[in-house]
Amino acid sequence: MHAAKPLTANFHGDDWEMSHIEADILKLGGFAKASELARLGYSPDSVFAAVQASRILRVRKGWYAISDCKQPSLRAFRIGGKLTCVSGSIHHGLWVPEHVGLHVAVPRRASRLRTADDFRKRLAAHPDDAIVVHWSRSGLGGDRHAVSIVECIVRTFACQGRGAGFVVFESALRKRKLTQSDRTLVFNSLKIADRPLGRIASTRSDSGTESIMKLHLHALGLRFTQQAFVGGVGPLDFLIGERLVIEVDSREFHSDPYRDRQKDAALSARGCRVLRFMYSQVVYEWPTVEGSILAAVSRGDHQPG
């Protein structure tokens, strides 16, 4: 515990105390109660001076955050909760589909929710369509910024649909952010109709686009192999049968046209048919993509020559 802090401090000439209060708030998880700061030896006047110097922010009554706190977390905390669903998934570093709104988890009995931009205004009096409130029946878990990854995945399934939930689930698996017990907990929390997706989720999808394609191919009843390795070519996004290759370009990374053409030429020399799709096609033009894949299968492009 720090020694008692002076009631006043020369913050312009000496930043020593200010650096410590910021560091202590970080140690507390990025947000701190006034009572927690008091136990660490910070007087009300020194906390007020830190706010006036714009080193820390008053988020809600009795709560403070560091001044460079990430905006989604700050806005969720100001409302009275923490990030969840797709917003929480982004906080945890997961790939999420495009979505609308800030998703905030609040305790079921929470009251006096505030607006995301001003803790003096009640959300009920200033409704905001961009705020999606998730009322939680259980403990929120996670840290002071977001609920746990497991809760984020389950909430995404329930709120955004099975497609988005599957994408987030696979992203968490790919990034090794779930233990086996976490995966079991996610599976057991899903609706019965969604549990087959929990069984096929794996670490093989390199991007959210691949997860979306995987889900579509599964829905079509096509048997495929992900990341099949071909000597001299490398791994393939998807291989249907023995010869039909499907490659997808992710939203995060621009493809290298020259390298892609080299890969396509090498596969063609081995008797393979290559279908290559962009993220926008997979997400926004699926009927056209589906028709192309089914036409190739109907011609037998996936069968041995």
N, C-alpha and C positions, 0 to 999 in steps of 0.2 A: 504494500500500500504506500502511496506517495505521502509525503509530509503535507500538512495543511497548506493550501495555496493562499496567497495574499488576496485581499479583496479587490485590489487594483493591480494592474500590470502595464508596463510600457510595451505594448505589442508592436509598435513601430520600430523600436530600437532593439528589442530582444525577443526573438520568437521561441525561446526555449520552452515556455509553458504551453504555448499554442501547439508546438510540435508534439508534445506529450499528450495533450487532450485528443488530438486527432489519432495518434497511435493507439491510445486506450480505447477509443470508440471502435477502431478497427479490430482490436482484440476481442471486443464484446460482440463482434459480428457485423459491424458496419452501422448499427443503430444502437443507441444507448438511452436508458431511462435516466431522468434527472437524479433519481435516488441512487442509481449505480455510479454516476459520476460523483455524487456527494460522498459515497463510501470510499471512492478513490482519492478524496481530498480536495475536490474542486468545489469552491464556494459558488453560490448563485451568481455573485458579481463576476467571477472569472468566467463562468459559462456564458453569461450575458455578453461579456466583452468579446469572447470568442465568436459569438454569433454576429456581433456588430462589426467585427473585423473580417467577416465572411469566410472564416476558417471552418466553421461548422454551421449546420442549418437546423433550425427548429422545424421539425417535420409535423408533429402533432403536439398537443398539450402534454408536456412532460417527457417528450421524446426528441432526440437529436441524432443527426447523421453527419458524416464527413461531407464537405462541400462538393467533392467530385463524385458523389454517389451516383451510380448509373440511374438514368431517368426512369426506366420501367420499375425498378425496385423502389425508388423514391416515391413514385406516384402510387404504387400499390400500398406502400406503408402509410402514405398520407390518407388514403381511403379508409384504412383500418384493417388491412390484411397483408397477404403476401402473394407473390406470383404463383400461378398454377396453370394447368392445361398447357396450351402451346406457348404462352408467355413464360411459364416456369421452365418449360423444356428448353427454350432459347437460353435462359439463364444458366441452365446446366450444360450448355454447349451441344445440344442435340440439333439435328436437322429437322425442320418442321415445314409442312406445306404452307403455301401462302394462306393468310387468314386475316381477319379483321378484328380489331378490338384489343383491349388490355384485359387479360383474364386474371381475376383476383379472388383468392380464397379467403373467406372470413368465417369466424366461428358462427355456429348456428344461432346462438343467442346474442350475437353482436348487434349493437345499436349505435345510433349517431354516426353513421358512416359519413365521411367527408368527401368533397370533390378531389379529384386527382391533382389539382393545381393550387388549391387553397384550403388549408385545414380549418379556416374560419367559416366555410360554407358547407352546409349539409347537402349530401348527395340527393336526398329525397326532395329537397327544394330546388335542386339544379340537376335534374336527370341528364345523363350523358349516354347516348347510344353506343359510344366507343368503349364503355366500361361493361364488362361481363362479370357479374358477381356470382361466385360459386359458394353456396352456403354449405359448410362442412359439418357433418354429423359426428365426426371423430376428431382427434387431435390432428393439427395441421402438419406436424413433423417438419423435416427439413431444417433450414436455418432461418435467419431473420429476413432473408430476401425472398425465398421461395419454399414451397412445400417439397417433399422428397421426390426424387425421380420416379419412384413407383407411383406415387399419387398423381404426378403430372401425366404419366402415360395412361393411367386408368381414367383420369378426367378427360384426356384428349379423346379416347375412345367414346366416352359418354357424350361429350359436347360436340366434337367435330366430326364424328362418324368413324366407322371401322377403317376406312382407307387412311385417314390422317393418323388414327391411333396406331395402325400397323407400321406406318412410316416412322413414327417417333419411337416405337418399340424396337424396330430393327436398328435405328440409329444408336439407341442406348446399348444394344447388344454389340454392334460393330465397334463402338468406342470403349467397350469393356467397362461400362459403368454400372452393370448389374451383376450381383452375385447369383448363384443358382437359387438361393432362397428368395431373392428379389424376383427372379423370373417366375418362380412358382407362385409368389404372392400376386403378381400381375395377372397370371393365368387364372387363378382362383377368383380374382375380382372382376373378371370379364363376364359379360352376359353369355349364356350358353351358346347362343348363335355366333358369337365372336370367338369362341375358344379354338375352333379349327385354325384360325389365323395365328393364335398363340403357339400352335404346334409347328407351323411351317416357318415361323420367324427364325432367322439365323444371323450369323455374322458375315454372310457372304456379299451382301449388298454394299457396294462402295459409296453409294450416294442415295439420296431420297428418290431420285428418278428411277434408279434400279429397283428400289422397293416398290414403287408404283407399278412399274412394268411387271415385276414378279407377281404382284397381286392380280393384275389383269390376266396374265397368262394362266395363273391358277384358276381364276374364275372361268376361263375358256375351256378348262379341262385338259390343257396341253401338258404333256410331260416334257420336262426340260432339265438341263443341268446348268447350274450357275458356276461361273469361274472355272469352267473346264479348261485345262491347260493343253495347249498345242505346241509341240516343239518347234522352235524357230519363229513362233508367232507370239506366244504368251497366253495369258488368261483371256477367256472370252466372257463377255457379260452373260450371255445366255446361248445355249446350244440345244436346239430342238432336234431330236433324232440324232443322225450322224453328220448331217451336212448343212442344216439351216442355222445360221448364226445371226443373233440379234444384238446389236451394239447400241447403247444409249448414251447421249451426252448429258452430263449433269448440269444443273442450274449454276452450281458454284464454279465450275471450271470450263473454260472455253477449250474446245477440242483443238488439237493440232492437225489441220487438214492434211499436211504432207504425211505425217505419221499415220493418220487414219487411212489414207490411200495406200500407203505401203502395206499396212496390215490387211486391208481388203484384197489387195493384189496377191499377197502371200496365201490368203485363204482360198481365193479363187483358183490359184494354181493347184491347190489340194482338192479341188472339186467341190468347194463349199459355196453356198449362196449366202450373201451378206445383206441384211436389212439394217440400215442405220437410221436412228431417229433422234431428233433434238428434244430437249426438255419440253419446249412449248407444244410440240406435237403430241407427246405422251400425255401431257396434262390437259391441253385444251382441244386437241383434235383426235381424241382416241378412236372414234368410229372409223376414221380414215386409216389410222394405224392398224386397228383390228382387222379391217378389210384386207389390208396388204399382207398381214401375217397369215390369215386364214386362206387367202388365195394361194400363197406359197405352199402351205401345207396341203391344200387340195390338189396341187400340181405334183405333189410328191417331192418337193425340193429338199425335204428333210431326210429322205430315204437314200440308201446307198445307190450310186450310179450304176 
